[in-house]
């Protein structure tokens, strides 16, 4: 009894620890800004949903894996799933100049961190139903190489000189003006401000999209209906196959008759084609009436009958052959 209680306690603890581990959020696989990566996902969707048919063919034949997945997923949602017209998202330009930190206030999105990638899911409210847009991002090493090269080519004194020129126009010192700019953009030093300015001027990002999945969002009622239909189709297919197998098995009873008839026909042909041994005239005496008393003649006829039966496959013992009477046929 005590052992059962201990096992039950250990099981409960194991479940609790597993749930705790699942609820822990994974760390970022690389550094990224949440608003920026969501805006990039939406902008990628906007870019590929508006391409013409000629460009679709080009992307599907010679495009990157991301371009192929984006065009194929959007085309399937429009033509196969019949989602209707897509809703326009806010663009990165609207984020930087109009939206600011609240650019994603009215956007339905989630971010999932994995070991080596980030999955951003954005809901687009299409005409007929909502559409789930999943964009997979990985770290972009080219961005950091380009960033280091541009930072190395910049002289911090040039930035300081620009601040001094602007500060004299506003009647301030360069340090006072830099403090205003630094607090506005969330940086604490001139080096950080220079890096932020360089990053904003770059077309590359510290992450890059490698895959896009576009799928319609179904309600629970629709999902239950689809599950029920799939169940009926699956069970119906199984029953049809079973009925067909039963029908095939029921035909087996005709096989013995079919093959038995063929064997019987072969035996009849064999019997008809077997040669009939000719009588031995020299051993048949010239007599009339009942000649069964002649022992020699009886022995000869008995041997002939036995030979004939043996030639036709009758292997019964000759002891069973009994000659009752012998009559001459005229």
Backbone bond lengths (Angstrom), bond angles and torsions (degrees), N, CA, C in turn:
res aa  C-N    CA-C-N  psi(-1)  N-CA   C-N-CA  omega(-1)  CA-C   N-CA-C  phi
1 X - - - 1.457 - - 1.526 110.55 -
2 X 1.337 115.83 -44.23 1.457 120.04 179.48 1.522 110.52 -64.00
3 X 1.345 116.60 -38.28 1.466 120.68 -179.91 1.532 110.50 -62.36
4 X 1.326 117.53 -39.99 1.458 120.92 178.85 1.522 111.43 -64.22
5 X 1.316 116.43 -41.16 1.466 119.92 178.63 1.518 111.01 -64.31
6 X 1.327 117.26 -40.47 1.466 120.09 178.66 1.525 111.39 -64.55
7 X 1.339 116.09 -41.98 1.464 119.44 178.55 1.528 110.93 -63.54
8 X 1.334 116.50 -40.33 1.462 120.07 178.05 1.522 111.23 -63.67
9 X 1.337 117.01 -41.18 1.458 121.43 179.32 1.522 110.99 -64.34
10 X 1.318 116.76 -44.91 1.466 120.50 178.64 1.530 111.04 -62.59
11 X 1.316 117.32 -37.56 1.459 120.58 179.17 1.526 111.08 -64.99
12 X 1.328 116.57 -42.93 1.467 120.66 178.91 1.521 110.64 -63.14
13 X 1.335 116.64 -43.95 1.461 120.20 178.78 1.522 112.13 -63.05
14 X 1.342 116.14 -39.42 1.465 119.83 179.64 1.524 111.09 -63.81
15 X 1.338 116.22 -41.64 1.467 119.87 178.32 1.521 110.74 -64.82
16 X 1.337 117.20 -41.28 1.460 120.71 -179.61 1.522 110.62 -63.94
17 X 1.332 117.38 -43.95 1.467 120.35 179.83 1.528 111.34 -65.59
18 X 1.331 116.84 -38.16 1.465 119.61 179.28 1.522 111.19 -65.86
19 X 1.349 116.43 -40.92 1.457 119.36 177.30 1.510 111.63 -65.84
20 X 1.323 117.15 -36.42 1.457 120.77 178.07 1.521 110.37 -65.33
21 X 1.330 116.15 -40.87 1.465 119.81 179.94 1.513 111.03 -66.20
22 X 1.356 116.82 -37.47 1.459 119.60 -179.63 1.516 111.64 -68.94
23 X 1.345 116.55 -31.87 1.456 119.92 -177.38 1.522 112.36 -77.64
24 X 1.316 119.07 -16.72 1.448 121.52 179.78 1.521 110.22 -69.16
25 X 1.312 116.48 129.76 1.456 121.21 -179.89 1.520 109.75 -79.92
26 X 1.320 115.36 135.90 1.455 119.75 179.91 1.518 110.22 -74.17
27 X 1.323 115.18 153.05 1.456 120.28 177.63 1.529 109.61 -73.75
28 X 1.311 114.95 159.30 1.456 120.21 178.71 1.534 110.02 -64.98
29 X 1.326 118.01 131.51 1.469 119.15 176.86 1.519 112.37 -69.66
30 X 1.334 117.10 -20.89 1.470 123.26 175.43 1.522 107.08 -156.41
31 X 1.308 116.21 164.53 1.461 120.65 -176.15 1.531 109.83 -78.71
32 X 1.307 116.26 129.73 1.458 120.64 177.86 1.517 108.90 -152.36
33 X 1.347 115.20 156.77 1.452 122.02 174.22 1.516 108.41 -92.79
34 X 1.315 117.33 128.32 1.462 121.88 -173.60 1.518 111.81 -59.78
35 X 1.342 116.67 -46.83 1.465 119.48 -179.42 1.517 110.93 -64.83
36 X 1.317 116.84 -40.14 1.461 120.71 -177.35 1.535 111.77 -65.45
37 X 1.327 116.76 -41.97 1.463 118.91 -177.21 1.535 111.23 -71.71
38 X 1.340 117.63 -32.94 1.465 120.28 176.70 1.530 110.12 -69.78
39 X 1.329 116.35 -43.17 1.464 120.46 178.22 1.523 110.09 -61.94
40 X 1.323 117.72 -39.11 1.467 121.14 178.23 1.519 111.19 -63.61
41 X 1.336 117.66 -39.30 1.465 121.23 177.53 1.526 110.72 -63.15
42 X 1.324 117.02 -45.28 1.458 120.27 179.15 1.520 111.38 -65.51
43 X 1.330 116.91 -40.66 1.456 120.76 -179.89 1.532 110.96 -64.96
44 X 1.338 117.41 -37.21 1.467 120.62 177.48 1.525 110.61 -63.71
45 X 1.333 116.53 -41.87 1.461 120.08 177.90 1.524 111.06 -63.54
46 X 1.339 116.74 -42.86 1.458 120.73 179.51 1.531 111.02 -62.64
47 X 1.318 116.46 -37.51 1.458 120.48 -176.80 1.520 112.15 -65.35
48 X 1.337 117.47 -41.67 1.466 120.35 -172.72 1.527 113.10 -93.23
49 X 1.315 118.92 -11.15 1.464 119.31 178.33 1.519 111.38 -82.53
50 X 1.317 118.40 -11.35 1.456 121.96 -176.34 1.525 113.43 -107.55
51 X 1.333 118.35 6.75 1.455 120.14 -176.10 1.528 110.06 -74.26
52 X 1.336 115.86 152.54 1.463 121.44 179.55 1.529 109.76 -79.77
53 X 1.335 115.01 172.86 1.462 119.77 -179.23 1.520 111.93 -63.97
54 X 1.340 116.88 -35.97 1.469 119.87 179.18 1.521 110.82 -63.66
55 X 1.318 115.96 -43.64 1.460 119.14 179.14 1.523 111.52 -69.75
56 X 1.334 117.19 -30.82 1.468 119.60 176.00 1.521 110.45 -60.76
57 X 1.325 116.12 -46.40 1.466 119.97 178.86 1.523 110.89 -61.33
58 X 1.323 116.22 -39.41 1.469 119.25 179.58 1.522 111.30 -64.98
59 X 1.333 116.65 -46.28 1.464 120.23 -179.55 1.526 111.34 -62.85
60 X 1.340 116.38 -40.02 1.464 119.47 -178.33 1.524 112.60 -70.30
61 X 1.326 117.28 -27.39 1.461 120.16 -177.92 1.532 112.25 -93.98
62 X 1.342 117.54 -45.09 1.472 120.60 -172.90 1.519 113.65 -122.99
63 X 1.325 118.24 7.48 1.450 120.08 -178.26 1.518 113.12 -80.86
64 X 1.322 116.18 173.58 1.458 121.65 175.83 1.528 109.79 -72.68
65 X 1.321 115.96 171.25 1.470 119.83 179.12 1.523 111.22 -61.91
66 X 1.333 116.36 -36.18 1.466 119.38 178.54 1.522 110.44 -67.47
67 X 1.331 117.27 -44.32 1.461 120.66 179.86 1.530 111.10 -62.42
68 X 1.325 117.10 -41.87 1.457 120.74 179.05 1.529 110.85 -62.49
69 X 1.340 116.84 -45.90 1.470 120.13 -178.48 1.520 111.12 -66.45
70 X 1.348 117.64 -37.14 1.459 120.33 -179.11 1.524 111.46 -67.96
71 X 1.341 116.89 -48.94 1.468 120.36 -178.68 1.522 110.82 -65.40
72 X 1.324 117.14 -42.36 1.463 120.65 -179.19 1.534 111.10 -65.32
73 X 1.336 117.42 -43.46 1.462 120.32 -179.12 1.515 112.61 -65.94
74 X 1.333 117.39 -42.70 1.469 120.84 179.65 1.522 110.50 -67.37
75 X 1.324 117.77 -42.18 1.460 121.46 179.50 1.530 111.19 -63.29
76 X 1.312 117.89 -39.57 1.463 121.26 178.77 1.526 110.97 -67.17
77 X 1.336 117.44 -39.09 1.460 120.43 179.40 1.527 111.12 -64.87
78 X 1.331 116.92 -35.97 1.466 120.65 -177.85 1.525 111.14 -78.17
79 X 1.331 117.22 -48.69 1.462 121.30 -171.33 1.531 113.19 -86.65
80 X 1.320 118.09 -39.40 1.467 121.03 -176.83 1.524 112.49 -91.56
81 X 1.326 116.72 -46.20 1.461 120.39 -176.44 1.528 113.28 -87.59
82 X 1.345 116.84 -12.38 1.467 121.96 175.55 1.533 111.84 54.29
83 X 1.326 116.30 53.27 1.472 119.99 -178.47 1.521 112.39 -81.33
84 X 1.324 117.91 -16.24 1.455 120.53 -179.77 1.517 112.31 86.94
85 X 1.328 115.73 -161.13 1.456 121.89 -178.09 1.527 110.97 -72.32
86 X 1.347 114.89 139.37 1.454 119.91 177.95 1.531 110.58 -84.24
87 X 1.333 113.69 156.08 1.457 120.01 175.63 1.524 109.79 -86.66
88 X 1.312 117.90 144.91 1.462 121.46 178.60 1.524 109.81 -80.58
89 X 1.331 115.23 137.18 1.461 121.29 176.39 1.527 110.21 -91.93
90 X 1.303 115.18 167.33 1.453 119.92 170.62 1.527 109.04 -72.83
91 X 1.305 117.22 135.76 1.465 122.00 -177.58 1.519 110.02 -87.91
92 X 1.338 117.80 162.76 1.467 120.34 176.20 1.520 113.17 -56.97
93 X 1.361 117.33 -32.21 1.464 119.25 178.57 1.518 110.61 -63.54
94 X 1.337 116.40 -43.56 1.465 119.88 178.36 1.529 110.67 -65.10
95 X 1.343 116.47 -31.25 1.463 118.67 178.57 1.520 110.97 -67.37
96 X 1.325 117.11 -47.40 1.462 119.87 -173.78 1.524 112.70 -71.47
97 X 1.331 116.63 -30.96 1.456 117.63 -172.43 1.529 113.37 -110.72
98 X 1.341 116.97 -20.72 1.463 118.49 -177.69 1.524 112.80 -122.50
99 X 1.321 116.06 -49.71 1.453 120.08 -172.08 1.515 113.44 -73.33
100 X 1.338 116.28 -45.77 1.452 120.05 -176.74 1.511 111.55 64.60
101 X 1.314 117.45 -148.52 1.472 120.86 -177.61 1.530 113.52 -63.26
102 X 1.343 118.32 -21.23 1.459 121.26 -178.13 1.526 112.33 -95.01
103 X 1.325 117.06 18.89 1.467 119.93 -176.50 1.526 111.78 -64.08
104 X 1.331 118.60 -27.69 1.461 122.21 -176.18 1.523 112.76 -101.74
105 X 1.320 116.57 16.71 1.469 119.51 -175.48 1.521 111.69 -62.42
106 X 1.317 117.97 -36.06 1.464 121.48 -176.37 1.528 112.18 -107.80
107 X 1.316 117.69 19.80 1.466 122.58 -178.39 1.532 108.79 -106.73
108 X 1.345 116.22 129.97 1.464 121.40 174.75 1.534 108.35 -86.67
109 X 1.316 116.85 111.26 1.465 120.34 -177.20 1.525 110.20 -149.34
110 X 1.314 115.36 158.95 1.462 123.23 172.82 1.520 108.16 -140.39
111 X 1.325 115.25 153.46 1.469 121.94 178.51 1.523 108.10 -127.40
112 X 1.324 116.46 126.39 1.460 121.98 179.03 1.529 108.68 -118.79
113 X 1.333 115.32 124.80 1.461 121.20 178.51 1.520 110.31 -94.31
114 X 1.321 116.71 127.04 1.454 122.49 175.27 1.523 108.92 -110.74
115 X 1.326 116.19 -172.45 1.465 119.80 -177.03 1.523 112.16 -66.16
116 X 1.335 117.36 -40.25 1.464 120.20 -175.97 1.519 113.08 -133.79
117 X 1.321 118.43 13.86 1.462 120.19 177.69 1.519 109.70 -154.64
118 X 1.339 115.18 167.51 1.460 123.13 177.57 1.521 107.55 -124.87
119 X 1.339 116.59 129.91 1.462 121.73 179.37 1.524 108.95 -107.80
120 X 1.330 115.53 118.05 1.462 122.04 178.60 1.521 108.39 -105.06
121 X 1.315 116.82 126.12 1.460 122.40 179.05 1.522 108.93 -114.98
122 X 1.328 115.63 124.06 1.462 121.96 -179.70 1.524 108.31 -123.88
123 X 1.322 116.93 137.43 1.462 122.14 178.37 1.530 109.16 -96.60
124 X 1.331 115.09 123.14 1.456 120.95 175.00 1.524 108.14 -104.88
125 X 1.321 116.46 127.07 1.466 121.06 -177.76 1.531 108.31 -87.54
126 X 1.336 116.16 88.93 1.457 121.12 -179.02 1.528 110.56 -76.62
127 X 1.331 114.91 178.19 1.463 120.49 -173.31 1.527 112.62 -65.41
128 X 1.333 117.42 -45.52 1.467 121.01 -175.01 1.520 113.43 -96.88
129 X 1.309 117.91 -30.76 1.462 121.73 179.02 1.521 108.78 -162.27
130 X 1.333 115.83 162.51 1.460 120.68 177.30 1.525 110.23 -70.45
131 X 1.325 114.65 150.92 1.457 121.72 -179.24 1.527 108.13 -125.28
132 X 1.322 114.76 134.18 1.466 121.57 179.06 1.535 108.53 -97.37
133 X 1.335 115.47 120.87 1.468 121.71 -179.42 1.523 108.18 -110.29
134 X 1.330 115.99 114.51 1.464 121.33 179.16 1.529 108.63 -108.39
135 X 1.330 116.30 125.71 1.463 121.66 178.98 1.529 108.19 -122.70
136 X 1.322 114.63 126.46 1.464 121.08 -178.94 1.520 109.64 -98.03
137 X 1.346 116.46 126.53 1.459 122.58 -178.79 1.528 110.35 -115.57
138 X 1.324 115.50 143.38 1.460 122.05 172.66 1.531 108.24 -127.55
139 X 1.299 115.53 167.54 1.467 120.07 -179.49 1.527 110.31 -67.93
140 X 1.343 115.20 143.55 1.464 121.40 -178.15 1.526 109.36 -110.61
141 X 1.320 118.57 99.69 1.474 119.94 -178.62 1.519 113.07 -66.92
142 X 1.330 118.27 -26.61 1.473 120.39 179.84 1.524 111.16 -63.26
143 X 1.325 115.83 -31.28 1.468 119.13 179.81 1.530 110.70 -61.43
144 X 1.303 118.15 -46.27 1.466 121.26 -176.53 1.526 111.20 -70.34
145 X 1.314 117.49 -33.48 1.470 119.82 176.00 1.520 110.17 -64.99
146 X 1.338 115.93 -45.75 1.463 120.35 179.35 1.517 111.06 -65.62
147 X 1.341 117.02 -38.02 1.460 120.93 179.50 1.525 111.34 -63.40
148 X 1.311 117.54 -44.78 1.474 120.80 179.50 1.527 111.29 -63.35
149 X 1.331 117.19 -38.95 1.461 120.18 179.58 1.528 111.52 -65.84
150 X 1.326 117.29 -41.20 1.463 119.90 -179.61 1.520 111.43 -71.60
151 X 1.322 117.02 -38.50 1.472 119.54 178.66 1.521 110.81 -64.73
152 X 1.352 115.87 -35.63 1.461 118.92 179.32 1.524 112.60 -68.31
153 X 1.344 116.70 -25.26 1.465 120.22 -178.49 1.526 113.25 -88.98
154 X 1.346 117.67 -1.17 1.470 121.72 -177.55 1.530 109.69 -101.92
155 X 1.332 114.65 136.23 1.461 121.09 176.52 1.527 108.62 -99.19
156 X 1.345 119.84 117.70 1.470 121.08 -179.64 1.528 113.30 -58.59
157 X 1.344 116.58 -25.81 1.462 118.45 179.37 1.523 111.89 -65.47
158 X 1.331 116.84 -29.63 1.461 118.81 177.42 1.522 110.59 -65.04
159 X 1.331 117.52 -39.47 1.462 120.68 177.72 1.536 110.35 -66.69
160 X 1.353 115.79 -40.37 1.462 119.01 -179.94 1.524 110.70 -64.30
161 X 1.335 116.28 -38.77 1.465 119.94 179.02 1.531 110.60 -63.97
162 X 1.345 117.58 -38.54 1.463 120.01 177.96 1.517 111.47 -65.68
163 X 1.332 116.57 -38.79 1.468 119.49 177.22 1.526 110.60 -65.44
164 X 1.333 118.33 -39.84 1.464 120.90 179.41 1.521 111.04 -64.82
165 X 1.363 115.85 -37.57 1.457 119.51 179.10 1.520 110.94 -66.79
166 X 1.325 117.23 -42.57 1.452 120.74 178.73 1.522 111.08 -69.89
167 X 1.330 117.06 -37.12 1.467 120.30 -179.07 1.527 111.20 -64.37
168 X 1.341 117.76 -39.25 1.466 120.79 178.24 1.528 111.05 -64.56
169 X 1.322 117.00 -31.21 1.465 120.22 178.88 1.520 110.69 -69.56
170 X 1.340 117.53 -37.25 1.463 121.40 -179.65 1.519 112.62 -91.82
171 X 1.316 118.10 0.17 1.459 120.91 -179.79 1.515 112.37 72.91
172 X 1.299 117.11 36.24 1.445 122.85 -179.33 1.518 109.33 -127.00
173 X 1.315 115.39 166.42 1.454 119.17 172.78 1.537 109.09 -85.96
174 X 1.330 115.97 162.38 1.470 120.29 -179.35 1.522 110.98 -62.75
175 X 1.354 116.75 -38.63 1.455 120.26 -179.69 1.530 111.05 -65.19
176 X 1.327 117.12 -39.76 1.469 119.96 179.29 1.540 110.97 -65.28
177 X 1.320 115.53 -42.25 1.472 118.33 179.69 1.526 111.34 -67.47
178 X 1.335 116.93 -38.00 1.470 119.29 178.51 1.512 111.30 -66.20
179 X 1.330 117.46 -36.28 1.468 119.50 176.88 1.526 111.10 -61.55
180 X 1.326 116.84 -39.39 1.465 120.90 178.69 1.525 110.39 -63.86
181 X 1.342 115.67 -46.98 1.465 119.46 -179.69 1.527 111.71 -65.75
182 X 1.339 114.95 -41.28 1.473 118.22 -177.50 1.520 111.29 -63.98
183 X 1.319 118.27 -42.21 1.464 121.22 179.84 1.528 110.76 -68.47
184 X 1.336 117.15 -33.42 1.457 120.07 -179.68 1.522 111.68 -68.67
185 X 1.314 117.91 -37.23 1.464 121.61 -177.32 1.526 113.50 -100.87
186 X 1.312 117.37 4.19 1.457 120.32 174.68 1.519 114.56 72.87
187 X 1.329 117.81 33.64 1.467 121.71 176.38 1.524 108.01 -119.97
188 X 1.326 114.19 165.10 1.474 118.04 -175.17 1.517 113.52 -122.47
189 X 1.323 118.88 -3.24 1.457 120.86 -178.65 1.519 109.80 -149.63
190 X 1.328 114.82 166.46 1.453 119.80 179.23 1.534 111.40 -66.29
191 X 1.317 117.42 -36.53 1.478 120.15 178.59 1.533 111.41 -61.90
192 X 1.325 116.45 -42.28 1.457 119.67 178.32 1.532 111.34 -65.99
193 X 1.340 115.74 -37.51 1.459 119.02 178.49 1.527 110.53 -65.61
194 X 1.331 116.50 -41.15 1.465 120.06 179.08 1.528 110.47 -63.37
195 X 1.342 116.93 -43.25 1.463 120.52 179.51 1.532 110.91 -63.26
196 X 1.346 116.84 -40.89 1.456 120.09 178.09 1.524 110.77 -63.64
197 X 1.321 116.61 -41.04 1.454 120.12 -179.65 1.531 111.01 -66.29
198 X 1.329 116.39 -38.34 1.460 120.28 179.25 1.527 110.29 -67.61
199 X 1.330 116.02 -42.69 1.472 120.40 -179.73 1.524 110.46 -61.65
200 X 1.336 117.20 -42.13 1.462 120.32 -179.69 1.526 112.25 -65.96
201 X 1.313 117.27 -25.65 1.468 120.45 179.67 1.518 113.06 -86.12
202 X 1.321 117.00 -8.40 1.462 120.71 -177.91 1.524 110.78 -88.04
203 X 1.330 114.64 146.50 1.467 120.08 174.49 1.526 111.50 -83.14
204 X 1.320 117.31 -27.73 1.464 121.55 178.20 1.521 110.02 -77.37
205 X 1.342 115.60 157.20 1.452 123.03 176.62 1.530 108.83 -124.62
206 X 1.332 117.64 160.08 1.472 118.79 179.57 1.523 112.88 -67.22
207 X 1.308 117.30 -1.11 1.465 122.11 177.23 1.526 107.80 -137.80
208 X 1.325 115.80 160.44 1.456 120.26 177.62 1.521 108.93 -140.84
209 X 1.322 115.12 145.35 1.467 121.12 -179.81 1.525 109.51 -80.39
210 X 1.330 117.28 134.82 1.465 121.79 -179.41 1.527 112.36 -121.23
211 X 1.324 118.35 -12.29 1.457 119.82 -178.77 1.527 110.01 -160.54
212 X 1.338 115.10 143.47 1.470 120.69 175.75 1.523 109.00 -132.85
213 X 1.325 115.94 133.96 1.461 122.48 177.69 1.531 107.73 -123.67
214 X 1.330 115.80 124.21 1.463 121.82 -179.82 1.526 108.18 -116.27
215 X 1.323 117.04 122.42 1.468 120.66 -176.88 1.524 109.51 -144.40
216 X 1.331 117.47 142.43 1.471 120.33 178.57 1.520 111.66 -70.90
217 X 1.299 115.96 152.65 1.463 122.37 178.55 1.525 108.01 -100.41
218 X 1.326 116.84 121.18 1.460 122.22 -179.64 1.523 110.17 -104.80
219 X 1.309 115.70 148.75 1.466 120.62 176.94 1.525 109.86 -75.42
220 X 1.325 115.70 168.45 1.467 119.95 179.29 1.530 111.18 -63.49
221 X 1.319 116.27 -35.88 1.462 120.00 178.81 1.520 110.87 -64.03
222 X 1.331 116.34 -42.82 1.468 120.52 179.21 1.516 111.16 -66.94
223 X 1.335 116.33 -40.11 1.463 119.63 178.90 1.523 111.38 -64.27
224 X 1.345 116.79 -40.59 1.455 120.11 177.85 1.532 110.87 -64.92
225 X 1.337 116.27 -38.84 1.454 119.36 177.76 1.521 112.12 -64.54
226 X 1.349 116.41 -42.50 1.455 119.94 177.67 1.525 111.36 -64.74
227 X 1.332 116.19 -40.04 1.470 119.03 178.89 1.527 110.79 -63.96
228 X 1.345 116.31 -42.17 1.461 118.84 177.81 1.514 112.64 -63.78
229 X 1.337 116.72 -41.00 1.457 120.11 178.39 1.524 111.24 -64.17
230 X 1.334 116.73 -42.94 1.471 119.77 177.53 1.525 111.49 -61.97
231 X 1.341 115.90 -38.03 1.465 119.37 178.29 1.523 111.38 -64.82
232 X 1.338 116.53 -44.19 1.463 120.15 179.16 1.526 111.47 -63.39
233 X 1.323 116.30 -42.27 1.469 119.45 179.51 1.519 110.48 -63.88
234 X 1.339 116.33 -43.26 1.464 119.65 179.80 1.519 112.53 -64.03
235 X 1.336 116.45 -47.23 1.460 119.48 179.97 1.528 110.90 -66.40
236 X 1.346 116.92 -38.85 1.465 119.31 178.08 1.516 112.01 -62.51
237 X 1.324 116.23 -40.76 1.468 119.48 177.63 1.513 111.43 -62.33
238 X 1.334 116.59 -41.60 1.465 120.35 179.69 1.522 110.59 -62.50
239 X 1.342 117.42 -44.96 1.461 120.05 -178.94 1.526 111.82 -66.16
240 X 1.314 117.20 -38.06 1.467 119.84 177.92 1.519 110.84 -62.70
241 X 1.328 115.66 -43.80 1.468 119.52 178.72 1.521 110.79 -63.62
242 X 1.344 116.93 -41.71 1.469 119.75 179.30 1.531 111.49 -63.71
243 X 1.342 116.52 -41.04 1.468 119.20 178.18 1.525 110.54 -63.67
244 X 1.313 116.71 -40.63 1.464 120.07 178.82 1.525 111.20 -63.61
245 X 1.347 116.57 -42.08 1.468 120.23 178.13 1.525 110.72 -63.82
246 X 1.338 116.20 -40.68 1.472 119.58 178.17 1.523 111.27 -62.50
247 X 1.338 116.47 -38.95 1.460 119.86 177.98 1.528 111.23 -64.05
248 X 1.330 116.60 -41.81 1.467 120.41 178.16 1.521 110.59 -62.49
249 X 1.342 116.38 -43.08 1.468 119.92 179.97 1.521 111.03 -64.60
250 X 1.344 116.96 -36.08 1.463 119.37 -179.93 1.525 112.42 -65.09
251 X 1.318 117.91 -21.64 1.468 120.98 178.82 1.520 112.73 -79.34
252 X 1.322 117.36 -11.86 1.463 119.86 -178.27 1.534 112.06 -63.45
253 X 1.347 117.78 -27.12 1.466 119.53 -177.03 1.522 112.66 -66.80
254 X 1.340 116.56 -19.23 1.460 119.41 178.85 1.525 112.75 -86.24
255 X 1.324 117.60 -11.35 1.463 119.82 -177.19 1.523 112.83 -65.20
256 X 1.371 120.25 -45.92 1.468 118.98 178.94 1.522 112.94 -58.63
257 X 1.352 116.53 -41.03 1.455 118.91 179.59 1.525 111.41 -64.51
258 X 1.333 115.03 -40.55 1.458 119.14 -178.05 1.520 111.53 -64.99
259 X 1.351 115.38 -51.48 1.464 118.83 -178.98 1.532 111.56 -71.76
260 X 1.376 117.98 -31.89 1.464 120.13 177.65 1.520 111.51 -64.32
261 X 1.335 117.25 -37.49 1.460 120.51 178.79 1.517 110.72 -66.35
262 X 1.327 116.71 -39.56 1.458 119.45 178.27 1.521 111.11 -63.56
263 X 1.343 117.37 -42.65 1.464 120.85 179.13 1.532 111.14 -64.84
264 X 1.362 116.49 -38.29 1.463 119.78 179.29 1.522 111.22 -64.77
265 X 1.340 116.33 -40.20 1.461 120.39 178.06 1.514 110.91 -63.16
266 X 1.336 116.13 -39.37 1.462 119.66 178.73 1.532 110.76 -64.79
267 X 1.350 117.04 -40.24 1.469 120.20 179.89 1.523 111.49 -64.96
268 X 1.366 116.38 -39.30 1.460 119.29 178.95 1.512 111.66 -65.79
269 X 1.337 115.87 -39.51 1.461 118.78 177.48 1.513 110.79 -64.51
270 X 1.322 115.88 -37.45 1.463 119.97 -179.97 1.533 111.05 -66.97
271 X 1.327 116.91 -39.73 1.467 120.34 179.92 1.515 110.36 -67.26
272 X 1.350 116.47 -42.20 1.456 119.81 -178.83 1.523 112.06 -67.69
273 X 1.332 115.22 -32.40 1.464 118.33 -178.77 1.519 113.28 -84.00
274 X 1.341 118.14 -10.99 1.468 119.69 -179.02 1.532 110.14 -70.65
275 X 1.309 119.12 136.30 1.476 121.71 -178.95 1.527 111.09 -71.23
276 X 1.308 115.59 139.49 1.476 121.66 177.45 1.513 107.89 -90.81
277 X 1.311 117.66 121.84 1.471 118.59 -177.68 1.539 111.45 -65.24
278 X 1.304 113.89 135.41 1.478 120.09 -179.46 1.520 110.39 -74.77
279 X 1.306 117.70 147.97 1.483 120.27 178.80 1.519 111.03 -67.62
280 X 1.288 114.13 154.84 1.479 120.74 178.62 1.517 108.16 -95.63
281 X 1.308 115.71 103.07 1.472 117.13 -173.98 1.511 113.24 -64.56
282 X 1.308 114.18 -33.61 1.473 116.29 -174.32 1.500 112.66 -67.30
283 X 1.384 116.56 -22.09 1.465 119.13 -177.57 1.521 113.05 -95.31
284 X 1.305 115.17 -5.89 1.470 117.68 -179.47 1.510 108.35 -94.91
285 X 1.291 119.41 114.56 1.454 121.29 -175.88 1.514 111.56 -75.49
286 X 1.340 114.59 153.12 1.460 120.22 177.72 1.529 108.00 -79.07
287 X 1.302 113.70 93.19 1.465 117.64 -179.63 1.496 108.83 -144.50
288 X 1.265 116.21 163.59 1.462 120.67 -179.61 1.515 109.13 -125.40
289 X 1.367 113.43 155.64 1.464 116.92 177.24 1.508 111.05 82.47
290 X 1.294 115.16 -150.02 1.466 121.88 -177.75 1.508 109.74 -80.69
291 X 1.384 114.73 118.07 1.481 120.68 -179.32 1.516 110.38 -115.08
292 X 1.346 117.74 21.02 1.472 120.67 -177.76 1.511 111.68 -71.75
293 X 1.333 118.19 -9.72 1.461 119.30 179.37 1.513 112.89 -79.11
294 X 1.299 118.55 -13.66 1.455 122.04 179.75 1.516 108.82 -78.18
295 X 1.339 117.65 105.53 1.479 121.72 -176.91 1.504 111.92 -63.75
296 X 1.306 118.91 -40.15 1.474 121.19 -178.88 1.515 110.59 -63.17
297 X 1.327 115.51 -42.25 1.457 118.87 -179.44 1.523 111.35 -66.27
298 X 1.345 115.90 -40.55 1.467 120.06 177.46 1.518 110.74 -60.36
299 X 1.322 117.68 -42.30 1.477 120.63 -179.51 1.514 111.37 -64.75
300 X 1.328 115.92 -41.48 1.466 119.40 -179.08 1.527 110.51 -65.44
301 X 1.310 117.76 -45.49 1.475 121.00 -179.46 1.530 110.84 -64.93
302 X 1.350 114.90 -41.07 1.488 118.35 177.99 1.521 111.15 -60.26
303 X 1.349 117.52 -43.27 1.469 120.81 178.86 1.518 111.19 -63.96
304 X 1.318 118.07 -39.35 1.456 121.45 179.52 1.533 111.05 -64.41
305 X 1.334 115.82 -43.28 1.468 118.92 177.97 1.526 111.09 -62.50
306 X 1.318 117.51 -42.49 1.463 121.30 179.12 1.527 111.15 -62.25
307 X 1.343 116.97 -40.70 1.463 120.02 178.95 1.524 110.87 -65.13
308 X 1.319 116.45 -39.81 1.460 119.89 -179.93 1.536 111.49 -64.80
309 X 1.337 115.80 -43.35 1.461 119.93 179.07 1.532 111.70 -64.66
310 X 1.317 115.93 -39.54 1.472 119.81 179.31 1.517 110.70 -65.00
311 X 1.336 116.65 -37.88 1.469 119.84 179.23 1.523 112.01 -65.26
312 X 1.326 117.24 -26.10 1.461 121.41 -179.36 1.531 112.30 -97.22
313 X 1.316 117.30 13.50 1.460 120.98 174.85 1.486 114.91 87.30
314 X 1.309 120.38 9.03 1.456 122.90 177.42 1.515 108.27 -89.88
315 X 1.326 115.36 107.20 1.473 120.43 -174.63 1.522 112.49 -98.49
316 X 1.339 118.32 18.31 1.464 119.57 178.93 1.532 109.95 -63.08
317 X 1.266 115.62 148.28 1.476 120.51 -178.58 1.531 110.75 -63.10
318 X 1.311 115.08 144.09 1.475 119.40 -179.96 1.532 111.75 -70.75
319 X 1.342 116.88 -12.79 1.471 119.29 178.26 1.523 111.33 -66.50
320 X 1.341 116.14 -19.26 1.457 118.84 -178.50 1.527 111.99 -83.41
321 X 1.331 116.13 -10.96 1.464 119.22 -179.12 1.544 109.50 -81.76
322 X 1.315 115.42 123.41 1.475 121.10 179.66 1.522 108.55 -127.71
323 X 1.346 118.95 119.52 1.458 123.83 178.40 1.525 108.49 -91.49
324 X 1.326 116.39 111.22 1.450 121.07 -176.97 1.536 111.54 -82.37
325 X 1.343 114.59 -42.75 1.472 117.28 -178.85 1.511 108.41 -154.67
326 X 1.326 115.39 155.38 1.460 122.64 178.95 1.523 106.71 -131.41
327 X 1.328 114.83 123.15 1.473 120.02 178.59 1.504 109.10 -127.99
328 X 1.311 113.92 141.30 1.461 119.10 178.31 1.523 109.04 -76.71
329 X 1.344 113.71 137.36 1.483 119.28 176.70 1.510 108.59 -100.69
330 X 1.303 115.60 121.21 1.458 118.81 -177.54 1.526 110.55 -88.79
